[in-house]
Amino acid sequence: MTGSATLRLVGPSVVDDLDPATAHHDSTRQLTRLFARCLFGYRAEPDLRNWQAIAPLPDLAADIPSTYNTGMGARHVNNVVHLRPGVFWDTVPPRPVTSHDVVRGLKRLGNPVHRPAALPCFTSTIRGMAEFCAGYRDAFGPGDPTARDLADYQNSHDIPGVFALDDESLVIELTRPALDFAHLMALPCAAPAPAEYDAYVPGSPGLRCHLRSNGPYRVVEFRPGERIRLGRNPRWAPETDPIRGQGVDVLEVVSERAAPAEIEARIRSGTADLAWDGAAADPSRTIDAEPGYALDPYLVFNLRSPNSGGAIRERGVRFAIACALDKTAVLDIHDKHRPGTAALIADRVVPPGDGIRHEPDPQGSPGARGDAEKSRAALAAASRGERLSLRGVHSDDPLSMAIARSCAHDLAAVGIAVEWDALPNHDFLRLLGNPDEARAGRWDLALASRAPAWPGAGSRVFLQTMFETNDSPGTGNHGLYSEPAFDRLVDQALSAVAEPARAREHWQAAERRVLADVAVVPLLFRKPRSPQLHADRVRPDGVLPAAGYTLDLSRVRLAPSR
């Protein structure tokens, strides 16, 4: 029964996966942080200009390792993490969260069934993790391992650079110094995993019904695709959690295929409290900060598609598509659908604000209006003068549908017909992360988006996770781009952490390579949406830049009924 102490969220997006290891969408992260704590995390701050709003803080860890607290060695690659005492799983009887749970959580990232998009950041940072993940995948090949198979492998194989000293302490060794180590370990996929998770395949329906909590809330009802309810976790103690609260009794998320205007009307009338997944924003308010931009949208090409004789594999065809698109029209469409959300035309992959000078996309046209003549010439040079037929996919939200129509119009003018397929967002994201579907030609091009994984994230998050060779299930390299020269540039950039100028040069070269290969077509850079629209009775207490500038649901309070 929904009562006055229940925070009610409504939106069209489906909540179907809450496994921290596999669920990485911003809206899902807004929920997982309520029951899956990490070693480090972020605290919502009312003033986003406060540095603490974007800096990771100790969460399950007692402190962030540094040379000042003797948690980090002189070479900056050895980290000793001590866990905060008094944190328990909501098991019966309650069981403490241990360093072995942290190790188990990191091992789960390498499972061959469904991996997080951020996995390349871990394999290039933690000593021995790349080898562990490769061995994990090779052990099962194209097979379909069971939960027992996966648990047996994890329990009999170790990540060389990750090991428990005792129940309260562990060591995480890095391959090289990493300034973003704390940010990386604050990602939801790095959350500790209880022993009970060994009984389930990551991201499986069985696990969704048996999630364990060490945070202020726990899942009490889960109907995938329909509703999720979280209630207070009696095992949580506020004195052990420096970044969360427990402001309401129950949080309820209802998935409904309703238009944004309808959801807005319900919130303003008081029959709902918040929009789920940005379905309704408040354009009258702005985010008082200089937040990081997202690359949203961009056009990604399936470089393994066999369709139309493998046309999309040819650089000349991709170049022709890039030349044809009118980015100014896309910007106009965005501004009509999302008033109050700033956006600008993207002429490169990495959004502004990372401190690196990026060169514009060489495929850009004057005024970003598209160049049909140049596009037709490129098609002719590629011996593709005949009419091409391609398959496109996008999310079924109104904005994506409108942008797809605009792109289809531009491409039709140069003789390229695109049949677009609009999918519910969860199905769309699953499709893009499925390499087998890409190789089978399920799609040729897609309208995708990429947001920074943590505040201030720049070249590494956008270039490494989007383009480094990675054909694992759940990959963030949706088009299966694979270029050894690019991979070497990424490795060189990461190795030059002590020489920022050299690191910048390598990142610049890596981006130039991707743009020259026309692996994607950047369309827009978007600032975070306007603050979530909320009902009059909702009393928010800060937003989370690391979760797409969404509200911290743990600290929301409800005004008493009059």
JOMOTA-V835143 format. One record per pair of residues at least 24 apart in sequence whose ideal C-beta (glycine too) atoms are under 7 Angstrom apart, sorted by the first residue. I is the first residue (numbers start at 0). J is the second residue. D is the distance in whole Angstrom. If there is no record, write none. Layout:
# JOMOTA-V835143
i=(I,I)
j=(J,J)
d=(D,D)
This chain:
# JOMOTA-V835143
i=(1,3,3,4,4,4,4,5,5,5,5,6,6,6,6,6,6,6,7,7,7,8,8,8,8,8,9,9,9,9,9,9,9,10,10,10,10,10,10,11,11,11,11,11,12,12,12,12,13,13,13,13,14,14,14,15,15,15,16,16,17,17,17,18,18,18,19,19,19,20,20,20,20,20,21,21,21,21,21,22,23,23,23,23,23,24,25,25,25,25,26,26,26,28,28,29,29,29,31,32,33,33,33,33,33,33,34,34,34,34,34,34,34,35,35,35,36,36,36,37,37,37,37,38,38,38,39,39,39,39,40,40,41,41,41,41,42,42,43,43,43,43,43,43,44,45,45,47,47,47,47,48,48,52,53,53,53,55,55,55,56,56,57,58,59,59,59,59,63,75,76,76,76,76,77,77,78,78,79,79,80,80,80,81,81,82,83,85,85,86,86,87,87,88,88,88,89,89,89,89,89,90,93,96,96,97,98,98,98,98,98,98,99,100,100,100,101,101,102,102,102,102,103,103,103,104,104,104,104,105,105,105,106,106,107,107,108,109,110,110,110,111,111,111,111,112,112,112,112,113,113,113,113,114,114,114,115,115,116,116,116,116,117,117,117,117,118,119,119,119,119,120,120,120,120,121,123,124,124,124,124,124,125,125,125,125,125,126,126,126,126,126,127,127,127,128,128,131,131,136,146,146,146,146,149,150,175,175,175,176,176,177,178,182,185,185,186,214,215,215,215,215,215,216,224,225,226,226,226,226,227,243,244,244,245,246,246,246,246,247,247,247,250,263,266,266,266,269,269,271,272,272,272,273,273,273,274,274,277,279,280,280,280,280,280,280,280,281,281,281,282,282,282,284,284,285,286,286,286,290,290,290,290,291,291,291,291,291,291,292,292,292,292,292,292,293,293,293,293,293,293,294,294,294,294,294,294,294,294,295,295,295,295,296,296,296,296,296,296,297,297,297,297,297,297,298,298,298,298,298,299,299,299,299,299,299,300,300,300,300,301,301,301,301,301,302,302,302,303,303,303,304,304,304,305,306,306,306,306,307,307,307,310,310,311,311,311,313,314,314,315,315,315,316,316,316,317,318,318,318,319,319,319,319,319,320,320,320,321,321,321,322,322,322,322,322,322,322,323,323,323,323,323,323,323,324,324,324,324,325,325,325,325,326,326,327,327,327,328,329,329,329,329,330,332,332,332,333,333,336,336,336,337,337,339,340,340,340,340,341,342,342,342,342,343,343,344,345,345,345,345,346,347,347,347,348,348,348,348,348,348,348,349,349,349,349,349,350,351,353,353,355,355,355,355,355,357,357,358,358,360,360,361,361,362,369,371,371,374,375,378,378,386,386,387,387,387,388,389,389,389,389,390,390,390,390,391,391,391,391,391,391,391,391,392,392,392,392,392,392,393,393,393,393,393,394,394,394,395,395,395,399,402,403,431,432,432,432,433,434,434,434,434,437,445,447,450,453,454,454,458,462,462,462,462,463,466,466,478,478,480,482,482,484,485,485,485,488)
j=(251,557,560,247,248,249,557,247,248,249,251,247,250,272,273,552,555,557,251,271,272,251,252,272,273,275,253,255,262,265,271,274,275,254,262,274,275,276,278,254,255,256,257,278,254,275,276,424,224,254,423,425,227,252,254,223,224,425,202,207,207,210,218,201,202,206,187,188,190,107,108,115,188,201,113,115,201,202,473,187,115,116,117,187,188,428,450,546,547,549,275,276,549,187,546,546,549,552,187,187,214,215,216,229,552,553,210,212,214,216,217,218,229,187,190,214,190,213,214,184,185,189,190,80,101,184,63,181,184,185,185,242,185,242,543,545,241,242,540,541,542,543,551,554,541,540,541,286,287,288,544,287,288,544,454,455,544,181,182,185,241,242,241,242,83,86,96,191,181,176,172,173,175,176,170,172,170,171,168,170,168,169,171,167,168,167,239,236,239,213,239,213,234,193,211,213,211,212,217,232,234,211,234,191,213,166,163,165,166,167,168,169,163,191,192,193,169,191,161,162,163,169,153,191,192,189,190,191,192,158,161,189,153,158,192,201,188,135,135,149,201,135,136,139,144,144,200,201,472,201,202,472,473,471,472,473,188,473,464,473,474,475,186,188,452,464,471,463,464,467,469,183,459,463,464,183,493,173,174,177,180,183,158,160,161,171,173,159,160,172,173,174,158,159,160,158,160,156,158,471,197,198,199,200,200,197,493,494,496,496,497,496,496,453,453,545,452,243,240,243,244,245,553,250,254,254,251,252,253,254,252,553,553,554,553,553,554,555,556,555,556,557,552,532,532,533,534,534,535,534,533,534,537,531,533,537,531,532,528,532,339,340,528,529,530,531,532,529,530,532,338,339,529,529,530,529,527,530,548,526,527,544,548,350,352,451,454,455,456,350,351,352,524,525,526,350,448,449,450,451,525,345,348,350,448,449,461,521,524,448,450,523,525,402,446,447,448,522,523,345,447,519,520,521,522,444,446,519,520,522,444,445,447,477,478,519,444,478,518,519,437,442,443,444,478,478,479,480,437,438,479,437,440,443,440,389,390,440,443,387,388,389,383,387,389,443,444,381,516,517,377,380,381,378,381,383,517,362,377,517,374,377,378,381,413,410,415,520,362,517,520,362,364,369,370,373,374,377,369,371,374,409,410,412,413,369,406,409,520,368,369,405,409,367,522,366,367,368,405,402,405,522,523,523,401,402,405,398,523,397,398,401,398,528,529,525,526,528,529,526,523,524,525,526,523,524,523,521,522,523,524,521,510,514,521,461,462,510,513,514,519,521,457,458,461,462,510,524,524,457,458,457,458,503,506,507,507,510,507,511,514,521,514,515,517,409,412,413,413,413,413,414,414,416,414,415,416,416,415,417,443,444,418,420,442,443,417,418,419,420,442,443,444,445,420,422,427,430,442,445,419,421,427,445,446,422,424,427,421,422,423,446,446,446,477,472,473,474,472,470,472,474,479,479,477,477,547,545,544,545,506,489,506,509,510,489,513,518,518,519,518,512,516,512,509,512,513,512)
d=(6,7,5,6,4,7,7,7,7,4,6,5,5,5,7,7,6,7,5,5,5,7,5,7,5,4,5,6,6,6,4,7,6,7,6,5,3,5,4,7,7,5,6,6,6,6,4,5,5,5,6,5,5,6,6,5,6,5,5,7,6,6,7,6,5,5,4,6,4,5,6,6,5,5,5,6,5,4,6,7,6,6,7,7,6,7,6,5,3,6,7,4,7,5,5,5,5,6,5,7,5,6,4,6,6,6,7,4,5,6,5,7,7,6,4,7,7,5,5,6,5,6,5,6,7,5,6,5,5,4,5,5,7,7,6,5,7,4,6,3,6,5,4,6,5,7,5,7,6,3,7,7,6,6,3,6,5,4,6,5,6,6,7,6,6,6,6,7,5,4,6,4,7,6,7,5,7,5,6,6,7,5,6,6,5,5,6,6,4,6,5,7,5,5,5,5,6,5,5,5,5,6,5,6,5,4,4,7,6,6,6,4,5,4,6,6,6,5,6,7,6,6,7,7,5,6,5,4,4,6,6,7,4,6,5,6,6,4,7,6,5,6,4,5,7,7,6,6,6,5,5,5,5,5,6,4,4,6,6,6,7,3,6,6,6,6,7,5,6,5,6,6,7,6,7,7,6,6,6,5,7,6,7,5,6,6,6,6,3,4,6,5,5,3,5,5,7,7,5,7,7,6,5,5,7,4,7,6,7,5,7,7,6,4,7,7,6,6,7,5,7,4,5,6,6,6,7,7,5,7,5,4,5,4,6,7,5,5,4,6,7,6,6,6,5,7,5,5,7,7,6,5,5,6,5,7,6,6,5,5,7,7,5,4,7,6,6,5,5,4,5,3,5,6,5,7,6,6,6,6,5,6,6,7,6,5,7,6,7,3,6,6,4,6,6,7,6,6,4,7,5,6,7,6,7,5,6,6,6,4,7,6,4,6,5,6,5,5,6,7,6,5,6,5,5,6,6,6,4,6,7,5,5,5,5,5,6,5,7,7,5,6,5,7,6,5,5,6,5,5,5,7,5,5,5,7,6,4,5,6,6,7,6,6,7,5,7,5,7,6,5,6,3,7,5,6,4,6,5,5,5,4,5,7,7,6,7,7,4,6,5,6,6,7,5,5,4,6,5,6,4,5,6,7,5,5,6,5,6,5,4,7,5,4,6,7,5,5,5,6,6,5,6,6,5,6,6,7,6,6,4,7,7,7,4,6,6,5,6,4,5,7,5,7,7,5,6,4,6,5,5,7,6,7,6,6,7,6,6,7,7,6,6,5,5,7,6,5,7,3,6,7,6,5,6,7,7,6,7,6,5,6,6,7,6,6,5,5,4,5,7,7,5,6,7,5,7,5,6,5,4,6,6,7,5,5,5,7,4,7,7,7,5,7,5,6,6,6,4,5,6,6,7,6,4,7,5,5,4,6,6,6,6,6,4,7,5,6,6,4,7,6,6,6,7,6,6,5,4,6,4,7,7,5,6,5,5,6,6,7,4,7,7,6,6,5,7,7)
